[in-house]
Amino acid sequence: MDLMTTKDASEKWGISVRRIQVLCDNGKVPTAFKLGGIWVMPKNTPKPIDGRTKAAKQCSSNVQKEGADHA
């Protein structure tokens, strides 16, 4: 399995290393895990949706509406 570090992901995704560490800590990168104290993930891991954006909030509200329909 090819792995990338937070530094590699930072270059690939165009966001800071610290932001990726926070995303990993908060479970927003489900394939990420700690290896010897550093976060790593498979190289094919997609960039998570930024929950602070309007598009992500719309996506979240659509998921909540679908969940309410099934309840």
Distance bins in CASP14 RR format, pairs under 12 A and 6 or more apart:
PFRMAT RR
TARGET T0000
AUTHOR 0000-0000-0000
RMODE 2
METHOD distances of the structure
MODEL  1
1 31 0 0 0 0 0 1 0 0 0 0 0
1 33 0 0 0 0 0 1 0 0 0 0 0
1 35 0 0 0 0 0 1 0 0 0 0 0
1 40 0 0 0 0 1 0 0 0 0 0 0
1 41 0 0 0 0 0 1 0 0 0 0 0
1 42 1 0 0 1 0 0 0 0 0 0 0
1 43 0 0 0 0 1 0 0 0 0 0 0
1 44 0 0 0 0 1 0 0 0 0 0 0
1 45 0 0 0 0 0 1 0 0 0 0 0
2 8 0 0 0 0 0 1 0 0 0 0 0
2 40 0 0 0 0 0 1 0 0 0 0 0
2 41 0 0 0 0 0 1 0 0 0 0 0
2 42 1 0 0 1 0 0 0 0 0 0 0
2 43 1 0 1 0 0 0 0 0 0 0 0
2 44 0 0 0 0 1 0 0 0 0 0 0
2 45 0 0 0 0 0 1 0 0 0 0 0
3 9 0 0 0 0 0 1 0 0 0 0 0
3 31 0 0 0 0 1 0 0 0 0 0 0
3 32 0 0 0 0 1 0 0 0 0 0 0
3 33 0 0 0 0 1 0 0 0 0 0 0
3 34 0 0 0 0 0 1 0 0 0 0 0
3 35 1 0 0 1 0 0 0 0 0 0 0
3 36 0 0 0 0 0 1 0 0 0 0 0
3 38 0 0 0 0 0 1 0 0 0 0 0
3 39 0 0 0 0 0 1 0 0 0 0 0
3 40 1 0 1 0 0 0 0 0 0 0 0
3 41 1 0 0 1 0 0 0 0 0 0 0
3 42 1 0 0 1 0 0 0 0 0 0 0
3 43 1 0 0 1 0 0 0 0 0 0 0
3 44 0 0 0 0 0 1 0 0 0 0 0
3 45 0 0 0 0 1 0 0 0 0 0 0
4 10 0 0 0 0 1 0 0 0 0 0 0
4 11 0 0 0 0 1 0 0 0 0 0 0
4 12 1 0 0 1 0 0 0 0 0 0 0
4 13 0 0 0 0 0 1 0 0 0 0 0
4 17 0 0 0 0 0 1 0 0 0 0 0
4 20 0 0 0 0 0 1 0 0 0 0 0
4 24 0 0 0 0 0 1 0 0 0 0 0
4 29 0 0 0 0 0 1 0 0 0 0 0
4 31 0 0 0 0 0 1 0 0 0 0 0
4 32 0 0 0 0 1 0 0 0 0 0 0
4 35 0 0 0 0 0 1 0 0 0 0 0
4 38 0 0 0 0 0 1 0 0 0 0 0
4 39 0 0 0 0 1 0 0 0 0 0 0
4 40 1 0 0 1 0 0 0 0 0 0 0
4 41 1 0 0 1 0 0 0 0 0 0 0
4 42 1 0 0 1 0 0 0 0 0 0 0
4 43 1 0 1 0 0 0 0 0 0 0 0
4 44 0 0 0 0 1 0 0 0 0 0 0
4 45 1 0 0 1 0 0 0 0 0 0 0
4 47 0 0 0 0 0 1 0 0 0 0 0
5 11 0 0 0 0 1 0 0 0 0 0 0
5 12 0 0 0 0 0 1 0 0 0 0 0
5 17 0 0 0 0 1 0 0 0 0 0 0
5 20 0 0 0 0 1 0 0 0 0 0 0
5 21 0 0 0 0 0 1 0 0 0 0 0
5 24 0 0 0 0 0 1 0 0 0 0 0
5 32 0 0 0 0 0 1 0 0 0 0 0
5 33 0 0 0 0 0 1 0 0 0 0 0
5 34 0 0 0 0 0 1 0 0 0 0 0
5 35 0 0 0 0 1 0 0 0 0 0 0
5 36 0 0 0 0 0 1 0 0 0 0 0
5 37 0 0 0 0 0 1 0 0 0 0 0
5 38 1 0 0 1 0 0 0 0 0 0 0
5 39 1 0 0 1 0 0 0 0 0 0 0
5 40 1 0 1 0 0 0 0 0 0 0 0
5 41 0 0 0 0 1 0 0 0 0 0 0
5 42 0 0 0 0 0 1 0 0 0 0 0
5 43 0 0 0 0 0 1 0 0 0 0 0
5 45 0 0 0 0 0 1 0 0 0 0 0
6 12 0 0 0 0 0 1 0 0 0 0 0
6 13 0 0 0 0 1 0 0 0 0 0 0
6 14 0 0 0 0 0 1 0 0 0 0 0
6 15 0 0 0 0 1 0 0 0 0 0 0
6 16 0 0 0 0 1 0 0 0 0 0 0
6 17 1 0 1 0 0 0 0 0 0 0 0
6 18 0 0 0 0 1 0 0 0 0 0 0
6 19 0 0 0 0 1 0 0 0 0 0 0
6 20 1 0 1 0 0 0 0 0 0 0 0
6 21 1 0 1 0 0 0 0 0 0 0 0
6 22 0 0 0 0 0 1 0 0 0 0 0
6 23 0 0 0 0 1 0 0 0 0 0 0
6 24 1 0 0 1 0 0 0 0 0 0 0
6 25 0 0 0 0 0 1 0 0 0 0 0
6 29 0 0 0 0 1 0 0 0 0 0 0
6 32 0 0 0 0 1 0 0 0 0 0 0
6 34 0 0 0 0 0 1 0 0 0 0 0
6 35 0 0 0 0 0 1 0 0 0 0 0
6 37 0 0 0 0 0 1 0 0 0 0 0
6 38 1 0 0 1 0 0 0 0 0 0 0
6 39 1 0 1 0 0 0 0 0 0 0 0
6 40 0 0 0 0 1 0 0 0 0 0 0
6 41 0 0 0 0 1 0 0 0 0 0 0
6 45 0 0 0 0 0 1 0 0 0 0 0
7 13 0 0 0 0 0 1 0 0 0 0 0
7 14 0 0 0 0 0 1 0 0 0 0 0
7 15 0 0 0 0 0 1 0 0 0 0 0
7 16 0 0 0 0 0 1 0 0 0 0 0
7 17 1 0 1 0 0 0 0 0 0 0 0
7 18 0 0 0 0 0 1 0 0 0 0 0
7 20 0 0 0 0 1 0 0 0 0 0 0
7 21 0 0 0 0 0 1 0 0 0 0 0
7 38 0 0 0 0 1 0 0 0 0 0 0
7 39 0 0 0 0 1 0 0 0 0 0 0
7 40 0 0 0 0 0 1 0 0 0 0 0
7 41 0 0 0 0 0 1 0 0 0 0 0
8 14 0 0 0 0 0 1 0 0 0 0 0
8 17 0 0 0 0 1 0 0 0 0 0 0
8 20 0 0 0 0 1 0 0 0 0 0 0
8 32 0 0 0 0 0 1 0 0 0 0 0
8 38 0 0 0 0 0 1 0 0 0 0 0
8 39 0 0 0 0 0 1 0 0 0 0 0
8 40 0 0 0 0 1 0 0 0 0 0 0
8 41 0 0 0 0 1 0 0 0 0 0 0
8 42 0 0 0 0 0 1 0 0 0 0 0
8 43 1 0 0 1 0 0 0 0 0 0 0
8 45 0 0 0 0 0 1 0 0 0 0 0
9 15 0 0 0 0 1 0 0 0 0 0 0
9 16 0 0 0 0 0 1 0 0 0 0 0
9 17 0 0 0 0 1 0 0 0 0 0 0
9 18 0 0 0 0 0 1 0 0 0 0 0
9 19 0 0 0 0 1 0 0 0 0 0 0
9 20 1 0 1 0 0 0 0 0 0 0 0
9 21 0 0 0 0 1 0 0 0 0 0 0
9 23 0 0 0 0 1 0 0 0 0 0 0
9 24 0 0 0 0 1 0 0 0 0 0 0
9 29 0 0 0 0 1 0 0 0 0 0 0
9 31 0 0 0 0 0 1 0 0 0 0 0
9 32 0 0 0 0 1 0 0 0 0 0 0
9 38 0 0 0 0 0 1 0 0 0 0 0
9 39 0 0 0 0 1 0 0 0 0 0 0
9 40 0 0 0 0 1 0 0 0 0 0 0
9 41 1 0 0 1 0 0 0 0 0 0 0
9 42 0 0 0 0 0 1 0 0 0 0 0
9 43 0 0 0 0 1 0 0 0 0 0 0
9 44 0 0 0 0 0 1 0 0 0 0 0
9 45 1 0 0 1 0 0 0 0 0 0 0
9 46 0 0 0 0 0 1 0 0 0 0 0
9 47 1 0 0 1 0 0 0 0 0 0 0
9 48 0 0 0 0 0 1 0 0 0 0 0
10 16 1 0 0 1 0 0 0 0 0 0 0
10 17 1 0 1 0 0 0 0 0 0 0 0
10 18 0 0 0 0 1 0 0 0 0 0 0
10 19 1 0 0 1 0 0 0 0 0 0 0
10 20 1 0 1 0 0 0 0 0 0 0 0
10 21 0 0 0 0 1 0 0 0 0 0 0
10 23 0 0 0 0 0 1 0 0 0 0 0
10 24 0 0 0 0 0 1 0 0 0 0 0
10 39 0 0 0 0 0 1 0 0 0 0 0
10 41 0 0 0 0 0 1 0 0 0 0 0
10 47 0 0 0 0 0 1 0 0 0 0 0
11 17 0 0 0 0 1 0 0 0 0 0 0
11 20 0 0 0 0 0 1 0 0 0 0 0
11 43 0 0 0 0 0 1 0 0 0 0 0
11 47 0 0 0 0 0 1 0 0 0 0 0
12 20 0 0 0 0 1 0 0 0 0 0 0
12 41 0 0 0 0 0 1 0 0 0 0 0
12 42 0 0 0 0 0 1 0 0 0 0 0
12 43 0 0 0 0 1 0 0 0 0 0 0
12 44 0 0 0 0 0 1 0 0 0 0 0
12 45 0 0 0 0 1 0 0 0 0 0 0
12 46 0 0 0 0 0 1 0 0 0 0 0
12 47 1 0 0 1 0 0 0 0 0 0 0
13 19 0 0 0 0 1 0 0 0 0 0 0
13 20 1 0 0 1 0 0 0 0 0 0 0
13 23 0 0 0 0 1 0 0 0 0 0 0
13 29 0 0 0 0 0 1 0 0 0 0 0
13 41 0 0 0 0 0 1 0 0 0 0 0
13 43 0 0 0 0 0 1 0 0 0 0 0
13 45 0 0 0 0 1 0 0 0 0 0 0
13 46 0 0 0 0 1 0 0 0 0 0 0
13 47 1 0 1 0 0 0 0 0 0 0 0
13 48 0 0 0 0 1 0 0 0 0 0 0
13 49 0 0 0 0 0 1 0 0 0 0 0
13 50 0 0 0 0 0 1 0 0 0 0 0
14 20 0 0 0 0 1 0 0 0 0 0 0
14 47 0 0 0 0 1 0 0 0 0 0 0
14 50 0 0 0 0 0 1 0 0 0 0 0
15 21 0 0 0 0 0 1 0 0 0 0 0
15 22 0 0 0 0 0 1 0 0 0 0 0
15 23 0 0 0 0 1 0 0 0 0 0 0
15 28 0 0 0 0 0 1 0 0 0 0 0
15 29 0 0 0 0 0 1 0 0 0 0 0
15 47 1 0 0 1 0 0 0 0 0 0 0
15 48 0 0 0 0 1 0 0 0 0 0 0
15 50 0 0 0 0 1 0 0 0 0 0 0
15 52 0 0 0 0 0 1 0 0 0 0 0
16 22 0 0 0 0 1 0 0 0 0 0 0
16 23 0 0 0 0 0 1 0 0 0 0 0
17 23 0 0 0 0 0 1 0 0 0 0 0
17 24 0 0 0 0 0 1 0 0 0 0 0
17 38 0 0 0 0 0 1 0 0 0 0 0
17 39 0 0 0 0 1 0 0 0 0 0 0
18 24 0 0 0 0 0 1 0 0 0 0 0
18 25 0 0 0 0 0 1 0 0 0 0 0
18 39 0 0 0 0 0 1 0 0 0 0 0
19 25 0 0 0 0 0 1 0 0 0 0 0
19 26 0 0 0 0 0 1 0 0 0 0 0
19 28 0 0 0 0 0 1 0 0 0 0 0
19 29 0 0 0 0 0 1 0 0 0 0 0
19 39 0 0 0 0 0 1 0 0 0 0 0
19 47 0 0 0 0 0 1 0 0 0 0 0
19 48 0 0 0 0 0 1 0 0 0 0 0
19 50 0 0 0 0 1 0 0 0 0 0 0
19 51 0 0 0 0 0 1 0 0 0 0 0
19 52 0 0 0 0 0 1 0 0 0 0 0
20 26 0 0 0 0 0 1 0 0 0 0 0
20 27 0 0 0 0 0 1 0 0 0 0 0
20 28 0 0 0 0 1 0 0 0 0 0 0
20 29 1 0 0 1 0 0 0 0 0 0 0
20 32 0 0 0 0 1 0 0 0 0 0 0
20 38 0 0 0 0 0 1 0 0 0 0 0
20 39 1 0 0 1 0 0 0 0 0 0 0
20 40 0 0 0 0 0 1 0 0 0 0 0
20 41 0 0 0 0 1 0 0 0 0 0 0
20 45 0 0 0 0 0 1 0 0 0 0 0
20 47 0 0 0 0 1 0 0 0 0 0 0
20 48 0 0 0 0 1 0 0 0 0 0 0
20 50 0 0 0 0 0 1 0 0 0 0 0
21 27 0 0 0 0 0 1 0 0 0 0 0
21 28 0 0 0 0 0 1 0 0 0 0 0
21 29 0 0 0 0 1 0 0 0 0 0 0
21 32 0 0 0 0 1 0 0 0 0 0 0
21 34 0 0 0 0 0 1 0 0 0 0 0
21 37 0 0 0 0 0 1 0 0 0 0 0
21 38 0 0 0 0 1 0 0 0 0 0 0
21 39 1 0 0 1 0 0 0 0 0 0 0
21 40 0 0 0 0 0 1 0 0 0 0 0
21 41 0 0 0 0 0 1 0 0 0 0 0
22 28 0 0 0 0 1 0 0 0 0 0 0
22 29 0 0 0 0 0 1 0 0 0 0 0
22 32 0 0 0 0 0 1 0 0 0 0 0
22 39 0 0 0 0 0 1 0 0 0 0 0
22 48 0 0 0 0 0 1 0 0 0 0 0
22 50 0 0 0 0 0 1 0 0 0 0 0
22 51 0 0 0 0 0 1 0 0 0 0 0
22 52 0 0 0 0 0 1 0 0 0 0 0
23 29 1 0 1 0 0 0 0 0 0 0 0
23 30 0 0 0 0 0 1 0 0 0 0 0
23 31 0 0 0 0 0 1 0 0 0 0 0
23 32 1 0 0 1 0 0 0 0 0 0 0
23 39 0 0 0 0 1 0 0 0 0 0 0
23 41 0 0 0 0 0 1 0 0 0 0 0
23 45 0 0 0 0 0 1 0 0 0 0 0
23 46 0 0 0 0 0 1 0 0 0 0 0
23 47 0 0 0 0 1 0 0 0 0 0 0
23 48 1 0 1 0 0 0 0 0 0 0 0
23 49 0 0 0 0 0 1 0 0 0 0 0
23 50 0 0 0 0 1 0 0 0 0 0 0
23 51 0 0 0 0 1 0 0 0 0 0 0
23 52 0 0 0 0 0 1 0 0 0 0 0
24 30 0 0 0 0 1 0 0 0 0 0 0
24 31 0 0 0 0 1 0 0 0 0 0 0
24 32 1 0 1 0 0 0 0 0 0 0 0
24 33 0 0 0 0 1 0 0 0 0 0 0
24 34 0 0 0 0 1 0 0 0 0 0 0
24 35 0 0 0 0 0 1 0 0 0 0 0
24 37 0 0 0 0 0 1 0 0 0 0 0
24 38 0 0 0 0 1 0 0 0 0 0 0
24 39 1 0 1 0 0 0 0 0 0 0 0
24 40 0 0 0 0 1 0 0 0 0 0 0
24 41 1 0 0 1 0 0 0 0 0 0 0
24 45 0 0 0 0 0 1 0 0 0 0 0
24 48 0 0 0 0 1 0 0 0 0 0 0
25 32 0 0 0 0 1 0 0 0 0 0 0
25 33 0 0 0 0 0 1 0 0 0 0 0
25 34 0 0 0 0 1 0 0 0 0 0 0
25 39 0 0 0 0 1 0 0 0 0 0 0
26 32 0 0 0 0 0 1 0 0 0 0 0
26 39 0 0 0 0 0 1 0 0 0 0 0
26 48 0 0 0 0 1 0 0 0 0 0 0
26 51 0 0 0 0 0 1 0 0 0 0 0
27 33 0 0 0 0 0 1 0 0 0 0 0
27 34 0 0 0 0 0 1 0 0 0 0 0
27 39 0 0 0 0 0 1 0 0 0 0 0
27 41 0 0 0 0 0 1 0 0 0 0 0
27 48 0 0 0 0 1 0 0 0 0 0 0
28 39 0 0 0 0 0 1 0 0 0 0 0
28 41 0 0 0 0 0 1 0 0 0 0 0
28 45 0 0 0 0 0 1 0 0 0 0 0
28 46 0 0 0 0 0 1 0 0 0 0 0
28 47 0 0 0 0 0 1 0 0 0 0 0
28 48 1 0 1 0 0 0 0 0 0 0 0
28 49 0 0 0 0 1 0 0 0 0 0 0
28 50 0 0 0 0 1 0 0 0 0 0 0
28 51 0 0 0 0 1 0 0 0 0 0 0
28 52 0 0 0 0 0 1 0 0 0 0 0
28 56 0 0 0 0 0 1 0 0 0 0 0
29 39 1 0 0 1 0 0 0 0 0 0 0
29 40 0 0 0 0 0 1 0 0 0 0 0
29 41 1 0 1 0 0 0 0 0 0 0 0
29 42 0 0 0 0 0 1 0 0 0 0 0
29 45 1 0 0 1 0 0 0 0 0 0 0
29 46 0 0 0 0 1 0 0 0 0 0 0
29 47 0 0 0 0 1 0 0 0 0 0 0
29 48 1 0 1 0 0 0 0 0 0 0 0
29 49 0 0 0 0 0 1 0 0 0 0 0
30 41 0 0 0 0 1 0 0 0 0 0 0
30 42 0 0 0 0 0 1 0 0 0 0 0
30 45 0 0 0 0 1 0 0 0 0 0 0
30 46 0 0 0 0 0 1 0 0 0 0 0
30 48 0 0 0 0 1 0 0 0 0 0 0
31 39 0 0 0 0 0 1 0 0 0 0 0
31 40 0 0 0 0 1 0 0 0 0 0 0
31 41 1 0 1 0 0 0 0 0 0 0 0
31 42 1 0 1 0 0 0 0 0 0 0 0
31 43 0 0 0 0 0 1 0 0 0 0 0
31 44 0 0 0 0 1 0 0 0 0 0 0
31 45 1 0 1 0 0 0 0 0 0 0 0
31 46 0 0 0 0 1 0 0 0 0 0 0
31 47 0 0 0 0 0 1 0 0 0 0 0
31 48 0 0 0 0 0 1 0 0 0 0 0
32 38 0 0 0 0 0 1 0 0 0 0 0
32 39 1 0 1 0 0 0 0 0 0 0 0
32 40 1 0 0 1 0 0 0 0 0 0 0
32 41 1 0 1 0 0 0 0 0 0 0 0
32 42 0 0 0 0 1 0 0 0 0 0 0
32 45 1 0 0 1 0 0 0 0 0 0 0
32 46 0 0 0 0 0 1 0 0 0 0 0
32 48 0 0 0 0 1 0 0 0 0 0 0
33 39 1 0 0 1 0 0 0 0 0 0 0
33 40 1 0 0 1 0 0 0 0 0 0 0
33 41 1 0 0 1 0 0 0 0 0 0 0
33 42 0 0 0 0 1 0 0 0 0 0 0
33 45 0 0 0 0 0 1 0 0 0 0 0
34 40 1 0 0 1 0 0 0 0 0 0 0
34 41 0 0 0 0 0 1 0 0 0 0 0
35 41 0 0 0 0 1 0 0 0 0 0 0
35 42 0 0 0 0 0 1 0 0 0 0 0
39 45 0 0 0 0 0 1 0 0 0 0 0
41 47 0 0 0 0 0 1 0 0 0 0 0
41 48 0 0 0 0 0 1 0 0 0 0 0
47 56 0 0 0 0 0 1 0 0 0 0 0
48 56 0 0 0 0 1 0 0 0 0 0 0
48 59 0 0 0 0 0 1 0 0 0 0 0
49 55 1 0 0 1 0 0 0 0 0 0 0
49 56 1 0 1 0 0 0 0 0 0 0 0
49 57 0 0 0 0 1 0 0 0 0 0 0
49 58 0 0 0 0 0 1 0 0 0 0 0
49 59 1 0 0 1 0 0 0 0 0 0 0
49 60 0 0 0 0 1 0 0 0 0 0 0
49 63 0 0 0 0 0 1 0 0 0 0 0
50 56 1 0 1 0 0 0 0 0 0 0 0
50 57 0 0 0 0 0 1 0 0 0 0 0
50 59 0 0 0 0 0 1 0 0 0 0 0
50 60 0 0 0 0 0 1 0 0 0 0 0
51 57 1 0 0 1 0 0 0 0 0 0 0
51 58 0 0 0 0 0 1 0 0 0 0 0
51 59 0 0 0 0 1 0 0 0 0 0 0
51 60 1 0 0 1 0 0 0 0 0 0 0
51 61 0 0 0 0 0 1 0 0 0 0 0
52 60 0 0 0 0 0 1 0 0 0 0 0
53 59 0 0 0 0 1 0 0 0 0 0 0
53 60 0 0 0 0 0 1 0 0 0 0 0
54 60 0 0 0 0 0 1 0 0 0 0 0
54 61 0 0 0 0 0 1 0 0 0 0 0
55 61 0 0 0 0 0 1 0 0 0 0 0
55 62 0 0 0 0 0 1 0 0 0 0 0
56 62 0 0 0 0 0 1 0 0 0 0 0
56 63 0 0 0 0 0 1 0 0 0 0 0
57 63 0 0 0 0 0 1 0 0 0 0 0
57 64 0 0 0 0 0 1 0 0 0 0 0
58 64 0 0 0 0 0 1 0 0 0 0 0
58 65 0 0 0 0 0 1 0 0 0 0 0
59 65 0 0 0 0 0 1 0 0 0 0 0
59 66 0 0 0 0 0 1 0 0 0 0 0
60 66 0 0 0 0 0 1 0 0 0 0 0
60 67 0 0 0 0 0 1 0 0 0 0 0
61 67 0 0 0 0 0 1 0 0 0 0 0
61 68 0 0 0 0 0 1 0 0 0 0 0
62 68 0 0 0 0 0 1 0 0 0 0 0
62 69 0 0 0 0 0 1 0 0 0 0 0
63 69 0 0 0 0 0 1 0 0 0 0 0
63 70 0 0 0 0 0 1 0 0 0 0 0
64 70 0 0 0 0 0 1 0 0 0 0 0
64 71 0 0 0 0 0 1 0 0 0 0 0
65 71 0 0 0 0 0 1 0 0 0 0 0
END
